[in-house]
Amino acid sequence: SDDLATNACCTAGSPPTYIQDCINNLHPTTVAKYYGCGLCLPSYDLLGAAVLDLGCGAGRDVYIASQLVGQSGSVTGIDMTAEQLATAREFQSFHAEKFGFDNTHFYEGYLESLGDIAELKSGSFDVIISNCVINLCTDKKAVLQGCFDLLKDGGEMYFSDVYANRRVPESLQKNPLLWGECL
């Protein structure tokens, strides 16, 4: 996060203590490569839950959720960026050893095409989380429909994102720095 040129993807508040405790267990590289605008997780007990993280990047939120779902749960991360996924996978064994269990999976794919990722089964997730990535998707309706299809009956989606309350000028839309930092 140290290389961000804007504060577009930064949250003002501190996470709750139980989330900060989870962050403190993460590899420093996983924390440093975090590009999100605010983790959203349900406040109820997630032990044993199946969680899907959309736009997981280097895996920070996956590894936080991994600790919360415990050995009997699972957390799957999806991202379109091979480099970010390589970082997430690089530290998978570190986190498994630190937590005492391995319950994480990472897959490459586009959020607009969740149904094309063979490892994701319809109706298989209790909770879907997303941290500042749906705004970057070109077909938000397809993303939300894909999420609906992947959730179990009664499953929930939690997301934090950036939105505009008016049309974004084309000059900002086409600025690669601002696009990459969630505007």
Helices and strands as residue ranges (DSSP letters): H 17-24, H 28-32, E 50-54, H 60-69, E 74-79, H 82-90, H 92-99, E 104-108, G 111-116, E 125-131, G 134-136, H 140-150, E 151-160, H 170-173, H 176-180
